[in-house]
Amino acid sequence: MTQAAPTSPCMNICVLDAARTCTGCHRTLDEIARWGRMSAAEQWQVIARIDFERGRHGLPAAVQER
């Protein structure tokens, strides 16, 4: 069975910091640009990285699996 893709972690707070990372969804500019072309597995890897970073800062998870 193929893994379902996650929903986009976009929060409509599209502001890039000095490291070119969105302050809303915490994706890099490259991840944002490639999101629609990524496989579900690649998207989940991005979500895992975001959730790890958010957890380090005491923030809730980016998205929940469908």
Residue pairs with C-beta under 8 A, 6 or more apart in sequence:
2 40
3 40
3 41
3 44
4 40
4 65
4 66
5 40
5 43
5 44
6 40
6 43
6 44
6 47
6 63
6 65
6 66
7 63
7 66
8 25
8 35
8 63
9 25
9 26
9 27
9 46
9 47
9 50
9 62
9 63
10 24
10 25
10 32
11 24
11 25
12 24
13 22
13 23
13 24
13 25
14 22
14 24
15 22
15 23
15 24
16 22
16 23
16 29
17 23
19 28
20 28
20 29
21 27
21 28
21 29
22 28
22 29
22 32
25 32
25 50
25 62
26 50
26 53
26 54
26 62
27 35
27 46
27 50
31 46
35 43
35 46
38 46
47 62
47 63
50 62
51 61
51 62
54 60
54 61
54 62
55 61
